[in-house]
């Protein structure tokens, strides 16, 4: 997947994340301040506008880094810092690369996870987006030689399992921390957002493959 194709994929992700605002707001009202959905909507609206206006160029690392910077500046707050860090750090690790492969996706996720953990201090089991991201990283490494679409499907499934596991966790960060065991039974909104991003990437990649096959490419 070249930079132009990745830009189109990210716009597909942005559109679907914008449409997920109500779902994410509802989840955050149970354990947080209720603003996670609007924050993600605001961030991905800005990303969609950025991608619509800018030439993607050839460097997929630079493209992903720009997305991270846009998320960070438009969302604000903890979510903006964390999701922005994921894309900025993961993107910088792919600097100079021109074609996204399963191996490079695994690197993006791994280096993004490392940066997020360093920035926020969260670890798997703390009921944060790290639980979904770490689950994705754990399956991405063995899939480095798989076709990108196949790898994305399995990575997205793992991230979803990771987000679902947060239902049984006590939060170590944010407003949910003050709820103690009352947060059990509710998934972490950030983890759900992470899983959705990867799910929409997988869906968009599959859609692109179907279109290409229909055109005989």
C-alpha positions as CSV (number, residue, x, y, z in Angstrom):
1,X,0.0,0.0,0.0
2,X,1.6,3.2,-1.2
3,X,1.2,6.7,0.4
4,X,-1.8,7.7,-1.8
5,X,-3.6,4.4,-1.0
6,X,-2.8,4.8,2.7
7,X,-4.1,8.4,2.7
8,X,-7.4,7.1,1.2
9,X,-7.5,4.3,3.8
10,X,-7.0,6.9,6.6
11,X,-9.8,9.0,5.3
12,X,-12.0,5.9,5.4
13,X,-10.9,5.4,9.0
14,X,-11.6,9.1,9.8
15,X,-15.1,9.0,8.4
16,X,-16.0,6.0,10.4
17,X,-14.4,7.3,13.6
18,X,-16.4,10.5,13.2
19,X,-19.6,8.4,12.9
20,X,-18.7,6.5,16.1
21,X,-19.0,9.6,18.2
22,X,-22.3,8.6,19.9
23,X,-21.0,5.1,20.7
24,X,-17.8,6.4,22.3
25,X,-19.6,9.2,24.2
26,X,-22.0,6.7,25.7
27,X,-19.2,4.5,26.8
28,X,-17.3,7.4,28.3
29,X,-20.3,8.7,30.2
30,X,-20.2,5.4,32.2
31,X,-16.6,5.7,33.3
32,X,-15.2,9.1,32.3
33,X,-16.1,12.7,31.7
34,X,-18.3,11.9,28.7
35,X,-16.2,13.8,26.2
36,X,-14.1,11.1,24.6
37,X,-16.5,10.7,21.7
38,X,-16.5,14.4,20.8
39,X,-12.7,14.5,21.2
40,X,-12.2,11.6,18.7
41,X,-14.8,13.2,16.4
42,X,-13.0,16.5,16.5
43,X,-9.6,14.9,15.9
44,X,-10.6,12.7,13.0
45,X,-12.6,15.6,11.4
46,X,-9.3,17.5,11.4
47,X,-7.4,14.5,10.0
48,X,-9.9,14.1,7.2
49,X,-9.6,17.8,6.3
50,X,-5.8,17.6,6.4
51,X,-5.7,14.5,4.1
52,X,-8.2,16.0,1.7
53,X,-6.1,19.2,1.3
54,X,-2.5,17.8,1.3
55,X,-0.7,15.8,-1.3
56,X,0.2,12.5,0.5
57,X,3.7,12.5,-1.2
58,X,5.6,9.2,-1.2
59,X,6.8,8.8,2.4
60,X,4.3,6.8,4.4
61,X,6.1,7.6,7.7
62,X,5.8,11.3,7.1
63,X,2.1,10.9,6.3
64,X,1.4,9.0,9.5
65,X,3.4,11.5,11.5
66,X,1.4,14.4,10.1
67,X,-1.8,12.5,11.1
68,X,-0.4,12.2,14.7
69,X,0.4,15.9,14.9
70,X,-3.1,16.8,13.7
71,X,-4.7,14.5,16.3
72,X,-2.5,16.0,19.0
73,X,-3.2,19.6,18.1
74,X,-7.0,19.3,17.4
75,X,-8.1,16.9,20.1
76,X,-6.2,18.2,23.1
77,X,-6.3,16.5,26.5
78,X,-5.1,13.1,27.4
79,X,-6.6,11.3,24.4
80,X,-5.1,13.8,22.0
81,X,-1.7,13.3,23.5
82,X,-1.9,9.5,23.5
83,X,-3.4,8.9,20.1
84,X,-1.2,11.6,18.7
85,X,1.8,10.0,20.2
86,X,0.9,6.6,18.7
87,X,0.7,8.0,15.1
88,X,3.7,10.4,15.5
89,X,6.1,7.8,17.1
90,X,4.9,5.0,14.8
91,X,5.1,7.2,11.8
92,X,8.7,8.4,12.6
93,X,9.8,4.8,12.9
94,X,8.7,4.4,9.2
95,X,10.4,7.5,8.0
96,X,11.6,7.1,4.4
97,X,9.4,4.0,3.7
98,X,7.2,4.2,0.6
99,X,5.1,1.0,0.8
100,X,3.2,-0.2,3.9
101,X,3.6,-3.9,4.5
102,X,2.6,-6.2,7.3
103,X,6.1,-6.0,8.7
104,X,6.1,-2.2,8.7
105,X,2.6,-2.1,10.2
106,X,4.0,-4.3,13.0
107,X,6.8,-1.8,13.5
108,X,4.4,1.1,13.6
109,X,2.3,-0.5,16.2
110,X,5.2,-1.7,18.4
111,X,7.1,1.6,18.3
112,X,3.8,3.5,18.8
113,X,3.0,1.3,21.9
114,X,6.5,1.9,23.4
115,X,6.1,5.7,23.0
116,X,2.5,5.7,24.4
117,X,3.7,3.7,27.5
118,X,6.6,6.0,28.1
119,X,4.4,9.1,27.7
120,X,1.5,8.1,29.8
121,X,2.9,5.4,32.1
122,X,0.1,2.9,31.4
123,X,0.7,-0.8,31.1
124,X,-1.5,-3.7,30.0
125,X,-4.0,-4.3,32.7
126,X,-4.5,-0.6,33.6
127,X,-7.8,-0.3,31.6
128,X,-6.6,2.0,28.9
129,X,-6.1,2.0,25.1
130,X,-2.8,0.3,25.8
131,X,-4.8,-2.9,26.5
132,X,-6.1,-3.0,22.9
133,X,-2.9,-1.7,21.4
134,X,-0.7,-4.3,23.2
135,X,-3.0,-7.1,22.1
136,X,-2.6,-5.9,18.5
137,X,1.2,-5.8,18.8
138,X,1.3,-9.3,20.2
139,X,-0.3,-10.8,17.0
140,X,1.3,-8.3,14.6
141,X,4.8,-9.6,15.0
142,X,4.1,-13.2,13.8
143,X,2.2,-11.9,10.8
144,X,5.0,-9.8,9.3
145,X,5.2,-12.0,6.2
146,X,1.4,-12.2,5.7
147,X,-0.5,-10.1,3.1
148,X,-1.4,-6.7,4.6
149,X,-5.2,-7.3,4.5
150,X,-5.0,-10.7,6.2
151,X,-2.7,-9.3,8.9
152,X,-5.0,-6.3,9.5
153,X,-8.0,-8.6,10.0
154,X,-6.2,-10.6,12.7
155,X,-4.7,-7.5,14.3
156,X,-8.1,-5.9,14.5
157,X,-9.6,-9.0,16.0
158,X,-6.9,-9.1,18.7
159,X,-7.4,-5.4,19.5
160,X,-11.1,-6.0,19.9
161,X,-10.4,-8.8,22.3
162,X,-8.1,-6.5,24.2
163,X,-10.7,-3.8,24.5
164,X,-13.3,-6.3,25.7
165,X,-11.0,-7.5,28.4
166,X,-11.0,-4.0,29.9
167,X,-14.5,-4.7,31.0
168,X,-13.2,-6.8,33.9
169,X,-10.4,-4.4,34.9
170,X,-10.2,-1.7,37.6
171,X,-8.8,1.5,36.1
172,X,-5.4,2.9,37.1
173,X,-5.8,6.3,35.3
174,X,-8.3,9.1,34.8
175,X,-11.7,9.6,36.3
176,X,-12.4,5.9,36.0
177,X,-9.7,5.3,38.7
178,X,-11.9,7.0,41.3
179,X,-14.7,4.5,40.5
180,X,-12.7,1.5,41.7
181,X,-14.6,-1.7,41.2
182,X,-17.6,0.2,40.0
183,X,-15.8,0.5,36.7
184,X,-15.9,-3.3,36.2
185,X,-18.4,-4.2,33.5
186,X,-17.6,-1.2,31.4
187,X,-15.0,-1.2,28.6
188,X,-12.5,1.5,28.5
189,X,-13.5,4.1,25.8
190,X,-9.9,4.6,24.7
191,X,-9.4,0.9,24.2
192,X,-12.6,0.7,22.2
193,X,-11.4,3.6,20.0
194,X,-8.1,1.9,19.4
195,X,-9.9,-1.3,18.4
196,X,-12.2,0.7,16.1
197,X,-9.3,2.4,14.3
198,X,-7.8,-1.0,13.5
199,X,-11.1,-2.5,12.6
200,X,-11.8,0.3,10.1
201,X,-8.3,0.0,8.7
202,X,-9.0,-3.7,8.1
203,X,-12.4,-3.0,6.5
204,X,-11.0,-0.3,4.3
205,X,-8.1,-2.5,3.2
206,X,-10.5,-5.3,2.3
207,X,-12.7,-2.8,0.4
208,X,-9.7,-1.6,-1.6
209,X,-8.8,-5.2,-2.5
210,X,-12.3,-6.0,-3.7
211,X,-12.3,-2.9,-5.8
212,X,-8.9,-3.8,-7.3
213,X,-10.1,-7.3,-8.1
214,X,-13.2,-6.0,-9.7
215,X,-11.1,-3.8,-12.0
216,X,-8.8,-6.7,-12.8
217,X,-5.7,-5.0,-11.1
